[in-house]
């Protein structure tokens, strides 16, 4: 009897000590003490044709690794097709990552054994950053049939007619990647327990491929810190040119792209000319979406004067996110019409100027939200267009000041992401 009482007393003391350690050291230490590993499913992978969309996954996993190091992470890609080189990149950076494929039906049944097992053992599902809560139906099914919590991390709200409002109300946390989305969600009646602004997860990107990057730069005589990157973009991404999507051409959107190509790209052409003729920098024309590769030549390179072309490199080969990050971090800066390449630059402390227009979502507003409003341009506003080239040239001539501005913005983002992951950890702890 005495031994039994002693055992109960010692067990109680151990549990008390564990709970105190939890309050002092955080949830990760709690799991470590018990020898447990929280299991998080990351619903992500919205596209494979765009290095920015690909970047969402490793960036969120880097955040989980940083703030919840004891967690087991399962990547459940939304896109049916996942190329081998993307899987290799993820496995290289996150060797313990689990990958499952499949679909959930409305009865909570998975199309694969691997997905069913992941769903049944998960403690939390996180919907990654994206243009909307694209996988809203999966969140709904997961929550209904498991009773486990889910959260949404860094999305834009109100696009594509996505019926996301009701499911967001059931989320443990919802983070919007721009202030416009946050306000729209509030007006629409979204009332999640935690609802706030936190920039896109891609700001945490850290996958690299220095070997490929260095080889490319050497081959094209581009030296570290002595070139700017530039990316063109069409008003509507021509997804009908994505082989794996197999969609018919949209004649209305295609015509809009053609109608606006000169208007949208003449300022980029003039900025390239100004940088080449008035500084010692070179320019690398590259791409984020694979459909931007050809227009980089047709709409930018081929329009440049001969003397300028000599100091401009056009990337005419595909690349993956890790190589892109390694090249961006060796550049002097970025200007162009894409969103996630600038984010990848700021993630490395590299300054970046962003161009947007009415066909794009409100995601560009996050540049203003993180203190980079001076580097955000609306090309539907002629006054904005007029200040574009002078701003790029000022940027190129004052790289030290521009880099300092980028570093300040990155610190702001880091703090927001740190705050948000306290909530993610608390959700797991509950």
VENURKA-V763509 format. One record per residue. NEAR is the number of other ideal C-beta (glycine too) atoms within 12 Angstrom. Layout:
NEAR
NEAR
This chain:
7
8
9
10
11
12
13
14
14
14
14
14
14
16
17
14
19
23
19
15
20
24
15
14
18
23
35
30
23
29
27
20
21
19
9
20
25
33
31
44
47
48
46
45
37
33
35
34
33
38
46
45
41
43
50
49
49
46
44
49
43
33
45
42
27
22
30
37
25
30
36
28
40
38
40
41
36
34
29
17
19
29
24
13
22
35
25
21
36
37
22
20
29
30
14
21
32
29
30
31
25
25
25
33
17
12
12
23
17
27
18
18
14
20
32
25
18
35
38
23
23
37
36
42
46
52
46
47
49
47
36
34
46
32
34
34
24
39
44
28
28
36
30
19
22
26
16
31
32
41
47
55
50
47
52
38
41
29
26
17
9
28
18
38
28
20
32
40
25
29
39
34
36
44
45
47
47
38
28
27
43
33
20
27
36
23
14
23
15
32
17
33
19
29
31
31
36
43
50
47
45
50
48
40
44
28
41
29
29
20
15
25
32
20
17
28
30
17
13
25
15
31
19
19
24
24
38
46
47
53
46
46
42
38
30
28
35
30
26
21
26
22
14
17
24
12
16
12
17
19
13
13
22
23
16
21
33
21
16
26
27
20
23
35
39
23
38
44
36
29
43
46
29
30
41
32
22
21
26
18
34
31
44
43
46
47
39
45
37
33
31
40
30
23
40
40
23
24
36
42
32
20
27
33
18
13
12
27
22
15
31
38
37
33
37
21
19
27
35
35
44
34
32
48
42
32
42
50
36
32
45
40
47
51
48
48
46
43
47
47
49
49
45
48
49
44
43
36
29
40
42
47
48
44
41
34
30
16
25
32
28
34
37
42
31
45
41
24
31
39
24
35
21
26
35
35
39
28
35
19
17
13
11
25
25
16
23
37
28
22
32
43
29
26
37
40
21
18
29
16
17
35
27
17
30
40
24
20
38
32
20
25
37
26
19
33
38
21
23
40
38
24
34
44
35
26
31
37
25
20
